[in-house]
């Protein structure tokens, strides 16, 4: 293609983008005015809904033997990895409840997207009932925040019928800002009224084994600008903001900062927001590379200059089920790593293939297929240690899910986890896969 043809094509793309942006803004203004009118009318009738309690799940002690599950000598501990799935991660809350009933302790915890939420809350010491209460009090629909639209639950649950969100998508690369989500996670992930940072999740097991991970909490996000998955907090040293945050909070001089400082002082809530940045739905997180003085080399071991801007999106784009997070092939593990995978096909009738009739259908299909689809094709090793949890046809961004449907999803996760725990045998696992 000649230079003139390329210039004409660029001009056409720019003009088309301006036209589409103008249409999106016009729709946002019209529908926004209508929605603000609805908010004014509904304001006097606004009520308060009490958070519902999880139903009694029964006692597992009679159905599962700890000796069969872990053997007689292994510690009553597990590492766990939770798959991403947005709202569907509620099933993992039920699975966590099953683990709690067996009085197993959580050691290393990791996850992606919605699984990162579950992992971070469990790592902070919250139980399944407390997690459920928090999510019920917050209301999942509140995460659908757009500054020019009113916070009407009925409209938020239906994503404002999409049309007024297109303007936000055109200008910010996401239909939803994600500010409320981040603010909520900051409020939940606190200790003594101080925001939790990764320095609060240092792994005490390193005192006995220096090769163990530095932190007992990890999550996966995707650097879409560089086309690579990132593990948080391990890979934060390549980003300037992590070093700058460490400089401000630690009080250390710049020349005394280490990559560990860049990891330790990063906000856990911010990491969850990065891992949960569902493409096209949440606005991507913007960071800058930490580069050398020449601006060309990415710095990993010391603080450099503020380099090129990069965008961070959902970890599901690169690894939605990072069951590999805590694996070590050089040593026999002292306790198992359980994976909690959200299986859309389990317990649901086979559906006809979806035909992409419109551009939006194609975009949704591409993202839905790309977000960790290969992660579900597990090896025999990973199959053995993974609990497949039904999702009851709930969609990733179905933030308007009713309380009854939320409870049903939690209960199904509990039942599926129980089935998995009944058949897992630690001694058999070691003999088949780790010796």
C-alpha positions in Angstrom: 0.0 0.0 0.0 1.4 3.4 -1.0 2.0 6.3 1.4 -0.9 8.3 0.0 -3.3 5.3 0.4 -2.2 4.8 4.0 -2.7 8.5 4.7 -6.2 8.3 3.2 -7.0 5.2 5.3 -5.8 7.0 8.5 -7.9 10.0 7.7 -11.0 7.8 7.1 -10.4 6.0 10.4 -10.1 9.2 12.3 -13.2 10.7 10.7 -15.2 7.6 11.4 -14.0 7.6 15.0 -15.1 11.2 15.4 -18.5 10.4 13.9 -19.0 7.4 16.2 -17.8 9.4 19.2 -20.3 12.2 18.4 -23.2 9.7 18.1 -22.1 8.0 21.4 -22.0 11.4 23.2 -25.5 12.3 21.8 -26.9 9.1 23.0 -25.3 9.5 26.4 -26.8 13.0 26.8 -30.3 12.0 25.7 -30.5 8.8 27.8 -28.6 10.4 30.6 -31.3 13.1 30.9 -34.0 10.4 31.0 -32.2 8.4 33.6 -31.6 11.4 35.9 -35.4 12.1 35.6 -36.0 8.5 36.7 -33.6 9.0 39.6 -35.5 12.1 40.8 -38.8 10.3 40.6 -37.5 7.2 42.4 -35.6 9.1 45.1 -38.5 9.3 47.7 -39.0 5.6 47.5 -35.4 4.6 48.0 -35.2 1.9 50.7 -32.6 -0.1 52.6 -32.2 -3.8 52.0 -30.8 -5.9 54.8 -28.0 -8.3 53.8 -29.1 -11.9 53.6 -27.4 -14.7 55.5 -26.1 -17.8 53.9 -28.3 -20.8 54.5 -27.0 -23.6 56.8 -24.8 -25.9 54.7 -24.8 -28.8 57.1 -21.9 -30.7 58.7 -19.2 -32.2 56.5 -17.4 -34.1 59.3 -19.4 -37.3 58.6 -18.9 -37.3 54.9 -15.2 -36.6 54.5 -12.2 -38.1 56.3 -9.2 -35.8 56.8 -7.0 -38.9 56.9 -8.3 -40.0 53.5 -8.0 -36.4 52.2 -4.5 -35.5 53.4 -3.1 -38.6 55.1 -2.2 -38.9 58.8 1.1 -37.0 58.7 0.4 -34.0 56.4 -0.4 -30.6 57.9 -4.1 -29.6 57.7 -3.2 -26.9 55.2 -3.7 -26.2 51.5 -2.6 -23.7 48.9 -5.4 -22.6 46.6 -5.8 -20.9 43.2 -9.2 -19.4 42.1 -10.1 -19.0 38.4 -11.3 -15.7 37.1 -15.0 -15.2 36.2 -16.3 -11.9 37.5 -19.7 -12.5 39.2 -19.4 -16.2 38.8 -16.7 -16.2 41.5 -19.5 -16.4 44.0 -19.4 -20.1 43.5 -15.9 -20.1 44.9 -17.3 -18.5 48.1 -19.3 -21.6 48.5 -16.2 -23.8 47.9 -14.3 -21.8 50.5 -17.1 -22.6 52.9 -16.6 -26.3 52.4 -12.8 -26.0 53.1 -13.5 -24.0 56.2 -15.9 -26.6 57.6 -13.0 -29.1 57.4 -10.9 -26.7 59.5 -8.2 -26.6 56.8 -5.9 -23.5 57.0 -5.2 -21.4 53.9 -1.5 -21.0 53.1 -0.7 -19.6 49.7 -3.6 -18.0 47.8 -3.8 -16.8 44.2 -6.3 -16.1 41.5 -7.3 -14.0 38.5 -10.1 -11.4 38.2 -13.0 -12.5 40.3 -10.8 -15.2 41.7 -8.3 -12.5 42.8 -11.1 -11.0 44.9 -11.9 -14.2 46.6 -8.1 -15.0 47.2 -7.4 -11.5 48.6 -10.4 -11.6 51.0 -9.5 -15.0 52.3 -5.8 -14.0 52.7 -6.9 -11.0 54.7 -8.5 -13.4 57.2 -12.2 -13.1 56.2 -14.3 -16.2 56.1 -16.9 -17.2 53.5 -19.8 -15.9 55.6 -18.1 -12.5 56.0 -17.3 -12.3 52.3 -20.9 -13.0 51.5 -22.1 -10.4 53.9 -19.7 -7.8 52.5 -20.8 -8.5 48.9 -24.4 -8.4 49.9 -24.1 -5.1 51.7 -22.2 -3.5 48.9 -24.5 -4.7 46.1 -22.7 -5.9 43.0 -24.7 -3.5 40.8 -22.9 -0.5 42.5 -19.7 -1.5 40.6 -21.4 -0.2 37.4 -20.3 3.4 38.0 -20.5 6.1 35.3 -20.1 9.7 36.5 -22.7 11.1 34.1 -25.4 8.6 35.0 -27.4 8.3 38.3 -26.9 5.4 40.7 -30.3 3.8 40.1 -30.1 0.1 41.0 -32.7 -1.0 38.4 -30.6 0.7 35.6 -27.2 -0.3 36.9 -28.3 -4.0 37.1 -29.2 -3.7 33.4 -26.0 -1.9 32.5 -28.1 1.2 31.7 -29.2 -0.8 28.6 -25.7 -0.3 27.1 -26.4 2.8 24.9 -25.3 5.6 27.2 -22.2 3.6 28.2 -20.8 3.7 24.6 -19.5 7.2 25.1 -17.5 6.1 28.1 -16.2 3.1 26.1 -15.2 5.4 23.2 -13.2 7.8 25.4 -11.8 5.7 28.2 -11.6 2.2 26.6 -14.2 0.8 29.1 -17.9 1.1 29.7 -17.4 1.4 33.5 -14.8 3.6 35.3 -14.0 1.1 38.1 -13.7 3.8 40.7 -16.4 2.4 43.0 -15.0 -1.1 42.7 -11.5 0.2 43.7 -12.9 2.3 46.5 -14.9 -0.7 47.8 -11.9 -3.0 47.8 -9.8 -0.3 49.6 -12.4 -0.2 52.3 -12.7 -3.9 52.7 -9.0 -4.7 52.5 -8.0 -2.8 55.6 -6.4 -3.6 59.0 -6.5 -1.2 61.9 -8.0 1.4 59.5 -4.9 1.1 57.3 -5.1 0.0 53.7 -3.5 -3.5 53.2 -0.4 -3.7 51.1 1.6 -6.7 50.0 4.0 -6.2 52.9 1.1 -7.4 55.1 1.1 -10.7 53.3 4.7 -11.8 53.7 5.1 -15.6 53.8 6.4 -16.8 57.2 7.3 -20.2 55.6 10.3 -18.5 54.1 12.0 -18.7 57.4 12.2 -22.5 57.1 12.5 -22.6 53.3 14.0 -19.5 51.6 12.8 -20.8 48.2 9.2 -20.4 49.1 7.3 -17.4 47.6 8.0 -14.0 49.3 4.2 -13.3 49.5 1.4 -15.6 50.4 -1.0 -13.8 48.0 -0.6 -13.6 44.2 -2.8 -12.6 41.3 -2.5 -12.4 37.6 -3.1 -9.4 35.3 -2.2 -8.7 31.7 0.0 -5.9 30.3 -1.9 -5.5 27.0 0.6 -2.9 25.7 3.5 -5.3 26.0 1.5 -8.4 25.3 2.5 -10.3 28.4 0.9 -11.7 31.6 2.1 -10.2 34.9 2.1 -11.8 38.3 1.4 -9.4 41.1 3.3 -8.4 43.2 6.3 -10.2 41.6 6.4 -8.2 38.4 5.7 -4.8 39.8 9.4 -3.7 39.6 9.0 -2.9 35.9 6.5 -0.2 36.6 7.5 3.3 37.7 4.4 3.8 39.9 5.4 0.9 42.1 8.8 2.4 42.9 7.3 5.9 43.4 4.7 4.4 45.8 7.5 2.7 47.7 9.5 5.9 47.8 6.7 7.9 49.3 5.5 5.3 51.8 8.7 3.7 53.0 10.7 6.9 53.6 13.7 5.4 52.0 16.1 7.3 49.7 15.8 6.5 46.0 19.2 4.8 45.9 18.2 2.5 48.8 15.0 1.2 47.2 14.9 -2.5 46.1 12.6 -4.5 43.9 11.1 -6.0 47.1 10.1 -2.5 48.2 8.3 -2.0 44.9 6.4 -5.2 45.6 5.8 -4.8 49.3 4.3 -1.3 49.3 1.9 -1.8 46.4 -1.8 -1.7 47.4 -3.6 -5.1 47.3 -6.8 -3.4 46.3 -5.1 -1.8 43.4 -3.7 -5.2 42.3 -7.2 -6.7 42.5 -8.5 -3.8 40.3 -5.7 -4.5 37.8 -6.6 -8.2 37.7 -10.3 -7.5 37.5 -10.1 -5.1 34.5 -12.5 -7.0 32.2 -11.9 -5.9 28.6 -14.4 -3.4 27.3 -16.2 -3.4 30.6 -13.8 -1.9 33.2 -11.5 1.0 32.1 -7.9 -0.4 31.9 -5.4 0.6 34.6 -2.8 2.9 33.3 0.8 2.6 34.4 4.2 3.7 33.1 7.3 1.6 32.5 10.3 2.1 34.9 13.1 2.8 32.4 16.8 3.8 32.4 18.0 7.3 31.8 18.2 6.7 28.1 14.5 5.8 28.2 15.1 2.5 26.3 15.8 -0.2 28.9 13.2 -1.4 31.4 14.6 -1.2 34.9 14.0 -4.1 37.3 16.5 -3.7 40.0 16.4 0.0 40.8 14.2 3.1 40.3 14.5 4.8 36.9 12.6 7.4 35.0 8.9 7.4 34.1 8.7 5.7 30.7 6.1 4.8 28.2 2.5 4.4 29.3 1.1 0.9 29.3 -2.4 -0.5 29.9 -3.2 -3.3 32.3 -6.3 -5.4 31.7 -7.9 -8.6 33.2 -5.6 -11.4 33.9 -8.0 -13.7 32.1 -6.7 -12.5 28.8 -3.5 -14.3 29.4 -4.1 -16.9 32.2 -7.6 -17.1 33.7 -6.8 -20.2 35.8 -3.1 -19.9 37.0 -3.0 -23.3 38.7 0.8 -23.1 38.1 1.3 -20.1 40.4 2.8 -22.0 43.4 4.2 -25.1 41.6 7.7 -26.3 42.3 9.1 -29.4 40.5 12.3 -29.6 42.5 10.7 -30.5 45.8 7.8 -32.7 47.0 5.1 -30.3 48.4 4.2 -30.6 52.1 0.5 -30.0 51.3 -1.7 -29.9 48.2 -2.6 -27.0 45.9 -6.3 -27.0 45.1 -7.7 -25.3 42.0 -11.2 -23.9 42.0 -12.3 -23.7 38.3 -15.6 -22.2 37.1 -17.0 -24.7 34.6 -19.7 -23.2 32.4 -20.5 -26.7 30.9 -20.9 -28.6 34.1 -24.5 -29.3 35.0 -25.9 -27.3 32.1 -27.5 -28.5 28.9 -25.5 -28.3 25.7 -26.2 -25.1 23.8 -26.1 -24.5 20.1 -23.1 -22.6 18.8 -23.6 -18.8 18.9 -23.4 -17.1 15.5 -21.7 -13.7 15.5 -24.3 -11.7 13.5 -23.1 -8.2 14.5 -19.8 -6.6 15.4 -20.7 -6.6 19.1 -21.5 -10.3 19.0 -18.1 -10.9 17.4 -16.3 -8.8 20.0 -18.0 -10.6 22.9 -17.3 -14.0 21.4 -13.6 -13.2 20.9 -13.1 -11.9 24.4 -15.2 -14.7 26.0 -13.2 -17.3 24.1 -9.9 -15.7 24.6 -10.1 -15.2 28.4 -8.4 -18.4 29.5 -10.3 -20.9 27.3 -7.2 -23.0 27.0 -6.8 -23.0 30.8 -9.8 -25.4 31.0 -7.9 -28.1 29.0 -6.1 -29.3 32.0 -3.4 -32.0 32.2 -4.2 -35.1 34.2 -2.1 -33.8 37.0 -4.1 -30.6 37.2 -7.4 -32.3 36.7 -6.8 -34.4 39.8 -6.3 -31.4 42.0 -9.0 -29.1 40.5 -12.6 -28.7 41.7 -14.9 -27.9 38.8 -17.7 -25.6 40.1 -21.0 -25.0 38.2 -21.7 -21.5 37.1 -25.5 -22.0 36.5 -25.3 -20.0 33.2 -24.4 -16.8 35.1 -22.5 -14.3 32.9 -19.2 -12.7 34.0 -20.6 -9.2 34.1 -24.1 -10.1 35.4 -23.9 -7.6 38.2 -27.6 -7.4 38.4 -27.9 -11.0 39.7 -30.7 -11.4 42.2 -29.9 -12.3 45.8 -31.7 -15.6 45.3 -29.6 -16.4 42.3 -26.4 -15.4 44.2 -27.3 -17.8 47.0 -27.9 -20.6 44.6 -24.5 -20.0 43.0 -22.8 -20.1 46.4 -24.7 -23.3 47.3 -23.8 -25.0 44.1 -20.1 -24.1 44.6 -20.3 -25.7 48.1 -21.8 -28.9 46.8 -19.3 -29.2 44.0 -16.4 -28.6 46.4 -17.7 -31.3 48.7 -17.8 -33.8 45.8 -14.2 -32.9 45.0 -13.0 -33.2 48.6 -14.6 -36.6 48.9 -12.6 -38.0 46.0 -9.3 -36.3 46.5 -6.5 -38.4 48.1 -3.2 -36.7 48.9 -1.2 -39.9 49.1 -2.5 -41.1 45.7 -1.8 -37.7 44.3 1.9 -37.8 45.5 2.4 -41.4 44.2 0.9 -40.6 40.8 2.3 -37.2 40.0 5.1 -36.0 42.3 7.3 -39.1 42.9 
